[in-house]
Amino acid sequence: MTNIIKLHDEQTTNPLALNDKYKFDVGLRPIFNHFVEDYHDENRDIYKEIDGYSQVWDTTNDLPIPNGVVGSKYHPTAYHELVDRCSEGLVKANLDKGCTVKDAMYEGGAKFVRTISYPNITIEPKTRKQGDIIRFEVVLRSSLDGSWVHSLQILPIRLLCSNGMVGVDSNYKLIFNFKHTTGFNPSVIRDKVMIGQESFQEMQTWFESLSNAEVTADDVKALLKQTLFKKQAQKDAELKENKTFNWMMEQFLRETKDLGMTMWAVYNMLTHYATHTPLRRSNTPIHSRVVTDQQQIMMVMRSPQWHRLVA
């Protein structure tokens, strides 16, 4: 098992600090139906509150959150509150130094993603490609439109191609979802991140097992047809006109040039598909599509077809 290197660089600034543009408070405001009523030959505006629904509001800047109509039981949490709790948890886990942070909001503030990278926390599985280094990242996601729960994801990043190593074996605990803010507290975050660290270390052996599992192109076609393209394959067994299927097979063959005809090449093809989104299959924004694609890849890797090939 590879030991994780923990950095203790002396820094004059806090790498986990949040930019002021993300520090707005939020609240709920009622929603009204507007209609015009004829009253003694005069038009009168009538506003009636809609029961059971509210609009999430940026109360600092006095702006509505796009797509922020939510149910009456929804309780929005400001991004800066979540970041503060996450940062405190990382301090407790001794992961507050030697990192770089990238923050992003999408859809006018409806969604937020924080990516924390640790350049010196790595593993190097023995694969057919020398210097196949995997880096440790922590990703925080949340939303104010009710579309995402608060989540923490441990995301191994393969440096040779910047693939996010998503959809790993379910034995490894890498994704932690929180339906309620009360559970998203620093002590729980510390515990979850430390579990994720242990899983990250243990994944080296699993990656190496994928590199040793040989497959044929027909094996990969069958895997895709029985999982991601099951419905499409029922109508068209060969999927010759399916652009996504054809791209995935072409990407698999590209991966084999360095990784051989192995499940490691299959896995990297799948993660490239999920994290680089080469084909825009809909008008869904990229940040949302990546989440959906990751879920699809996890479905493939938990299928009996996948487990037969890696056995």
C-alpha positions as CSV (number, residue, x, y, z in Angstrom):
1,M,0.0,0.0,0.0
2,T,1.3,3.4,-1.0
3,N,1.6,6.0,1.8
4,I,-0.1,9.3,1.2
5,I,2.2,12.2,1.6
6,K,0.8,15.0,3.7
7,L,2.0,18.5,3.0
8,H,2.7,21.1,5.7
9,D,3.9,24.0,3.6
10,E,4.0,27.3,5.4
11,Q,1.7,29.7,3.5
12,T,0.9,33.3,4.1
13,T,-2.6,33.0,2.8
14,N,-5.3,30.4,3.5
15,P,-5.6,28.2,0.3
16,L,-9.2,27.3,1.3
17,A,-10.4,30.9,1.6
18,L,-13.5,31.7,-0.5
19,N,-13.7,34.7,-2.9
20,D,-16.1,37.4,-1.8
21,K,-18.2,36.9,-4.9
22,Y,-19.5,33.6,-3.6
23,K,-20.3,35.0,-0.1
24,F,-23.9,35.9,-0.5
25,D,-26.7,34.9,1.9
26,V,-29.9,33.2,0.8
27,G,-33.5,33.0,1.9
28,L,-37.0,32.1,0.7
29,R,-39.6,34.5,-0.6
30,P,-43.2,33.7,-1.4
31,I,-44.4,33.3,-5.0
32,F,-47.5,34.9,-6.3
33,N,-49.9,34.3,-9.2
34,H,-50.8,37.5,-11.0
35,F,-54.1,38.0,-12.8
36,V,-56.2,41.0,-13.8
37,E,-59.7,41.3,-12.5
38,D,-62.5,43.5,-14.0
39,Y,-63.8,45.7,-11.2
40,H,-66.5,48.2,-12.0
41,D,-65.3,48.5,-15.6
42,E,-61.7,49.0,-14.4
43,N,-58.9,46.5,-14.5
44,R,-57.4,45.6,-11.2
45,D,-54.2,43.7,-10.6
46,I,-54.6,40.7,-8.2
47,Y,-51.7,38.8,-6.6
48,K,-52.4,35.5,-4.9
49,E,-49.7,33.7,-3.0
50,I,-49.0,30.1,-4.2
51,D,-49.2,27.7,-1.4
52,G,-46.4,25.1,-0.9
53,Y,-43.8,26.8,-3.0
54,S,-41.2,29.5,-2.5
55,Q,-38.4,31.3,-4.5
56,V,-34.8,31.0,-3.3
57,W,-33.4,34.5,-3.2
58,D,-29.9,35.9,-3.0
59,T,-30.6,38.3,-0.1
60,T,-27.3,40.0,-0.2
61,N,-27.6,41.2,-3.8
62,D,-31.5,41.1,-3.8
63,L,-31.6,38.7,-6.8
64,P,-33.7,35.6,-7.4
65,I,-31.8,32.4,-7.9
66,P,-32.5,31.0,-11.5
67,N,-34.7,28.0,-11.5
68,G,-35.0,28.5,-7.7
69,V,-38.6,27.6,-7.2
70,V,-38.7,25.0,-4.5
71,G,-41.1,23.2,-2.2
72,S,-42.1,24.7,1.2
73,K,-39.9,22.2,3.1
74,Y,-36.7,23.1,1.3
75,H,-34.1,25.0,3.3
76,P,-31.4,26.6,1.2
77,T,-27.9,26.9,2.6
78,A,-25.5,29.6,1.5
79,Y,-22.4,28.3,-0.3
80,H,-20.1,30.2,2.1
81,E,-21.6,28.3,5.0
82,L,-20.9,24.9,3.4
83,V,-17.4,26.0,2.4
84,D,-16.7,27.0,6.0
85,R,-17.8,23.7,7.3
86,C,-15.9,21.8,4.6
87,S,-12.7,23.8,5.3
88,E,-13.0,23.2,9.0
89,G,-13.3,19.5,8.4
90,L,-10.3,19.5,6.1
91,V,-8.3,21.3,8.9
92,K,-9.3,18.5,11.2
93,A,-8.1,15.9,8.6
94,N,-4.8,17.8,8.2
95,L,-5.6,18.6,4.6
96,D,-5.7,22.4,4.7
97,K,-2.2,23.0,3.3
98,G,-0.4,22.3,0.1
99,C,-3.5,22.4,-2.0
100,T,-4.9,24.5,-4.8
101,V,-8.6,25.4,-5.0
102,K,-10.9,26.2,-7.9
103,D,-14.4,27.5,-7.3
104,A,-17.1,27.9,-9.9
105,M,-20.8,28.9,-9.9
106,Y,-23.1,27.9,-12.7
107,E,-26.5,28.9,-14.0
108,G,-26.5,32.3,-12.3
109,G,-25.6,30.9,-8.9
110,A,-27.9,27.9,-8.9
111,K,-25.0,25.5,-8.7
112,F,-21.6,25.6,-7.0
113,V,-18.5,23.4,-7.4
114,R,-15.3,23.6,-5.4
115,T,-12.4,21.4,-6.5
116,I,-9.4,21.0,-4.1
117,S,-6.3,19.5,-5.6
118,Y,-3.4,18.0,-3.7
119,P,-0.4,17.8,-6.1
120,N,1.8,15.8,-3.8
121,I,-0.8,13.3,-2.6
122,T,-0.5,10.6,-5.3
123,I,-0.4,6.9,-6.1
124,E,1.5,5.3,-9.0
125,P,-0.1,2.0,-10.0
126,K,2.1,-0.4,-12.0
127,T,0.5,-0.4,-15.4
128,R,1.8,-0.8,-18.9
129,K,2.3,2.9,-19.0
130,Q,5.4,4.1,-17.0
131,G,4.7,7.1,-14.8
132,D,1.0,6.5,-14.5
133,I,0.4,8.8,-11.6
134,I,-3.0,9.4,-10.0
135,R,-3.6,12.6,-7.9
136,F,-5.9,13.1,-5.0
137,E,-8.7,15.7,-5.3
138,V,-11.7,16.6,-3.1
139,V,-14.8,18.0,-4.9
140,L,-17.6,19.8,-3.0
141,R,-20.9,20.2,-4.9
142,S,-24.1,22.0,-3.9
143,S,-27.1,23.8,-5.4
144,L,-29.7,26.4,-4.5
145,D,-32.3,25.1,-7.0
146,G,-32.8,21.7,-5.3
147,S,-31.2,19.8,-8.2
148,W,-28.1,18.6,-6.2
149,V,-27.8,17.5,-2.7
150,H,-24.6,18.6,-0.8
151,S,-21.9,16.1,-1.8
152,L,-18.3,15.4,-1.2
153,Q,-16.4,13.4,-3.7
154,I,-12.9,12.0,-3.6
155,L,-11.8,12.2,-7.2
156,P,-8.6,10.5,-8.3
157,I,-7.2,12.3,-11.3
158,R,-4.9,10.5,-13.8
159,L,-2.3,13.1,-14.7
160,L,-1.3,11.7,-18.1
161,C,-4.7,12.6,-19.5
162,S,-6.5,14.6,-16.7
163,N,-9.2,12.0,-16.5
164,G,-11.3,12.1,-13.4
165,M,-11.3,8.4,-12.2
166,V,-15.0,8.2,-11.6
167,G,-17.3,5.2,-11.2
168,V,-14.8,3.1,-9.3
169,D,-15.6,-0.2,-7.6
170,S,-18.3,0.1,-5.0
171,N,-15.9,-1.3,-2.3
172,Y,-14.2,2.1,-2.3
173,K,-16.0,4.9,-0.5
174,L,-15.4,8.0,-2.6
175,I,-18.8,9.8,-2.8
176,F,-20.7,11.1,0.3
177,N,-24.1,12.7,-0.1
178,F,-25.8,14.8,2.5
179,K,-29.6,15.4,2.2
180,H,-29.6,17.8,5.1
181,T,-27.2,20.5,6.2
182,T,-27.3,19.3,9.8
183,G,-25.3,16.2,8.8
184,F,-22.8,18.4,6.9
185,N,-20.6,19.3,9.9
186,P,-16.8,19.5,10.2
187,S,-16.4,16.3,12.3
188,V,-18.4,14.2,9.8
189,I,-16.6,15.8,6.9
190,R,-13.2,15.0,8.5
191,D,-14.3,11.3,8.9
192,K,-15.6,11.0,5.4
193,V,-12.5,12.6,3.8
194,M,-10.2,10.3,5.9
195,I,-12.3,7.3,4.7
196,G,-11.8,8.6,1.2
197,Q,-8.1,8.9,1.7
198,E,-7.9,5.3,2.8
199,S,-9.9,4.2,-0.3
200,F,-7.6,6.3,-2.5
201,Q,-4.6,4.4,-1.2
202,E,-6.2,1.1,-1.6
203,M,-7.2,1.8,-5.2
204,Q,-3.7,1.3,-6.5
205,T,-4.1,-2.5,-6.3
206,W,-7.5,-2.3,-8.0
207,F,-6.0,-0.2,-10.9
208,E,-3.2,-2.7,-11.3
209,S,-5.8,-5.6,-11.5
210,L,-7.5,-3.7,-14.3
211,S,-4.2,-3.4,-16.1
212,N,-3.7,-7.2,-15.9
213,A,-7.2,-8.1,-17.1
214,E,-7.0,-8.6,-20.9
215,V,-10.0,-8.1,-23.2
216,T,-10.9,-8.1,-26.9
217,A,-12.7,-5.4,-28.9
218,D,-15.7,-7.8,-29.0
219,D,-15.7,-8.0,-25.2
220,V,-15.9,-4.2,-25.0
221,K,-18.6,-3.9,-27.6
222,A,-20.7,-6.5,-25.7
223,L,-20.1,-4.7,-22.4
224,L,-21.4,-1.4,-23.9
225,K,-24.3,-2.9,-25.7
226,Q,-25.5,-4.7,-22.5
227,T,-25.2,-1.6,-20.3
228,L,-25.0,2.0,-21.6
229,F,-26.6,1.1,-25.0
230,K,-29.0,-1.7,-24.0
231,K,-32.1,0.0,-25.3
232,Q,-30.5,1.2,-28.5
233,A,-29.0,-2.3,-29.2
234,Q,-32.4,-3.8,-29.0
235,K,-33.4,-1.8,-32.1
236,D,-30.0,-1.8,-33.9
237,A,-27.7,-4.7,-32.8
238,E,-24.6,-3.3,-34.5
239,L,-25.2,0.4,-33.5
240,K,-23.3,1.4,-36.7
241,E,-25.1,4.8,-36.8
242,N,-24.7,5.6,-33.1
243,K,-22.1,8.3,-32.8
244,T,-21.5,8.0,-29.1
245,F,-21.0,4.2,-29.3
246,N,-18.6,4.6,-32.2
247,W,-16.7,7.3,-30.5
248,M,-16.3,5.1,-27.3
249,M,-15.0,2.2,-29.3
250,E,-12.5,4.5,-31.1
251,Q,-11.4,6.0,-27.8
252,F,-10.9,2.5,-26.4
253,L,-8.6,1.7,-29.3
254,R,-6.7,5.0,-28.7
255,E,-6.2,4.0,-25.1
256,T,-4.9,0.6,-26.0
257,K,-1.8,2.1,-27.7
258,D,-0.3,2.8,-24.3
259,L,-2.4,0.6,-22.0
260,G,-2.8,-2.6,-24.1
261,M,-6.0,-4.5,-24.7
262,T,-6.9,-4.4,-21.1
263,M,-9.7,-3.4,-18.7
264,W,-7.5,-0.4,-17.7
265,A,-7.9,0.9,-21.3
266,V,-11.7,0.3,-21.0
267,Y,-11.8,2.1,-17.7
268,N,-9.9,5.1,-19.1
269,M,-12.1,5.2,-22.1
270,L,-15.2,5.4,-19.8
271,T,-13.7,8.0,-17.5
272,H,-12.6,10.1,-20.5
273,Y,-16.2,10.0,-21.7
274,A,-17.5,11.0,-18.3
275,T,-15.1,13.8,-17.5
276,H,-14.3,15.3,-20.9
277,T,-17.8,15.1,-22.4
278,P,-16.5,14.8,-26.0
279,L,-20.0,14.6,-27.5
280,R,-22.7,17.0,-26.5
281,R,-25.6,14.6,-26.5
282,S,-28.1,17.3,-25.4
283,N,-28.4,21.0,-24.5
284,T,-27.8,20.1,-20.8
285,P,-25.0,22.3,-19.3
286,I,-21.6,20.6,-19.2
287,H,-21.3,20.7,-15.4
288,S,-24.7,18.9,-15.0
289,R,-23.9,16.5,-17.8
290,V,-20.7,15.4,-16.2
291,V,-22.6,14.4,-13.0
292,T,-25.1,12.4,-15.1
293,D,-22.3,10.7,-17.1
294,Q,-20.5,9.8,-13.9
295,Q,-23.6,8.0,-12.7
296,Q,-23.8,6.1,-16.0
297,I,-20.2,5.0,-15.7
298,M,-20.8,3.7,-12.1
299,M,-23.8,1.7,-13.4
300,V,-21.5,0.1,-16.0
301,M,-18.9,-0.8,-13.4
302,R,-21.4,-2.3,-11.0
303,S,-22.9,-4.6,-13.8
304,P,-22.3,-8.3,-13.8
305,Q,-20.9,-7.9,-17.3
306,W,-18.1,-5.7,-16.0
307,H,-17.3,-8.1,-13.1
308,R,-17.1,-11.0,-15.5
309,L,-14.4,-9.2,-17.5
310,V,-12.3,-8.2,-14.5
311,A,-12.5,-11.6,-12.7
